[in-house]
């Protein structure tokens, strides 16, 4: 009888997973070719058509059609231009483009071929990783939540009440980073909490996925980094040896490419001379990129204001409350991991408030929080069992309704300036 009950419980979770993939199956039919695409296609075109990472035109070659469309570029000491985007994702795009060019004859010189090329890239590098991430997130909920109906609700919140689905329907680097983070958390938390046996291959997968997060969305690495430190407390030798073996190849590729392309393994944003060259857009940015708001105001609008993560998607406040619950409840399972997750989110948010000023550009909400969304939803786990009173369910329904509406808006147009309902109805446009 108990087995049947457990089986019925699991049906809720796996049914929710099937429903959760619907947005990426039906969304993204209209391909948006904006800055996040052209900044990387400039590199793809240069590699395939010019045999170089330099995106400006060699004297004897036709021009790179995407170089003029992107502002995300830097200048090398010899006066050549490079995309400022990290190299691994453009390299994967290049490999796929080479295959499509040979199989189907699609060419980036032909405007009609651009959308089918990007449609394939979106499916393979964005949508499929997102679905894989959802699967491992469901496995994570199954591992840590005895009530799988509550787990099913959290999975549906992740899929329909956050910006994840909207961005998973268009090209960006945050979606594969979030997906890799969900896989890393499954193996990392599973081994740390004695839910999974600490086998070498699991440490290697954790290391590999952590490296994927690093190469796709560097600041989000704070989460697998903290998870890795927790694993080192319990399994120091296995974490360093097998986790390092898993992470090493991709990290070596990233840093090797950076050193070969720019002469420095560090991000180009840390090299002032390269970033602020004479004709750089970033010397005199305009629109949302040219903001100079006080830090306190910037913090408010990125968290609770016009682009506020917790105003647009208030269901994520459950994660904040769950984190505080972990602070006070000494019986909380994996309490140290809960505290580390909340601390990592605070550190990442603090970095963005101090180091940036443009809310992630013309995207829906504070898009740099996308990678943290799975962690915030996961932190909400302790809150589900306390939903025992009708007023709490009513409040949760209100938070979910607002979040779902924002998620729907995001899916319609993840890219654009000040088109959030918070900008239209409350605060006005950012500029």
CORGI-V425920 format. One record per backbone hydrogen bond with DSSP energy under -0.5 kcal/mol. CO is the residue of the C=O (numbers start at 1). NH is the residue of the N-H. If there is no record, write none. Layout:
# CORGI-V425920
co	nh
CO	NH
CO	NH
This chain:
# CORGI-V425920
co	nh
1	5
2	6
3	7
4	8
5	9
6	10
7	11
8	12
9	12
9	13
10	14
11	15
12	16
13	17
14	18
15	19
16	20
17	21
19	22
21	25
22	25
22	26
23	27
29	31
31	33
32	34
34	37
34	38
35	39
37	40
37	41
38	42
40	44
41	45
42	46
43	47
44	48
45	49
45	50
46	50
46	51
46	52
58	61
63	65
64	67
64	68
66	69
66	70
67	70
71	73
72	84
74	82
76	79
80	76
81	55
81	56
82	74
86	90
87	91
88	92
89	93
90	94
91	95
92	96
93	97
94	98
95	99
96	100
97	101
98	102
99	103
100	104
100	105
100	106
101	105
107	110
109	111
110	113
110	114
111	114
111	115
112	116
113	117
114	118
115	119
116	120
117	121
118	122
119	123
120	124
121	125
122	126
122	127
123	128
126	130
127	131
128	132
129	133
130	134
131	135
132	136
133	137
134	138
135	139
136	140
137	141
138	142
139	143
140	144
141	145
144	146
146	148
147	151
148	152
149	153
150	154
151	155
152	156
153	157
154	158
155	159
156	160
157	161
162	165
163	167
164	168
165	169
166	169
167	170
173	177
174	178
175	179
176	180
177	181
178	182
179	183
180	184
181	185
182	186
183	187
184	188
185	189
185	190
186	190
187	191
188	192
189	193
190	195
190	196
191	194
197	199
199	202
199	203
200	204
201	205
202	206
203	207
204	208
205	209
206	210
207	211
208	212
209	213
210	214
211	215
212	216
213	217
217	220
218	221
219	222
220	223
220	224
221	225
222	226
223	227
224	228
225	229
226	230
227	231
228	232
229	233
230	234
231	235
235	239
236	240
237	241
238	242
238	243
239	244
240	244
241	245
242	246
243	247
244	248
245	249
247	251
248	252
249	253
250	254
251	255
252	256
253	257
254	258
255	259
256	260
257	261
258	262
258	263
258	264
259	263
267	270
268	271
270	272
271	274
271	275
272	276
274	75
274	277
277	280
280	283
280	284
281	284
286	289
287	290
288	291
294	298
295	299
296	300
297	301
298	302
299	303
300	304
300	305
301	307
302	309
303	310
305	308
307	366
308	311
308	312
309	313
311	314
313	316
314	317
315	318
316	319
316	320
317	321
318	322
319	323
320	324
321	325
322	326
323	327
324	328
325	329
328	330
329	332
332	335
334	337
334	338
335	339
336	340
337	341
338	342
339	343
340	344
341	345
342	346
343	347
344	348
345	349
346	350
347	351
348	352
349	353
350	354
351	355
352	356
358	361
359	367
361	363
362	416
363	365
365	367
366	369
367	370
369	372
369	373
370	373
372	376
373	377
374	378
375	379
376	380
377	380
378	381
379	382
380	383
380	384
381	384
381	385
383	386
384	387
386	388
389	393
390	394
391	395
392	396
393	397
394	398
395	399
396	400
397	401
398	402
399	315
399	403
400	404
401	405
402	406
403	407
404	408
405	409
406	410
407	411
408	412
409	413
414	364
416	418
420	423
420	424
421	425
422	426
422	427
422	428
423	428
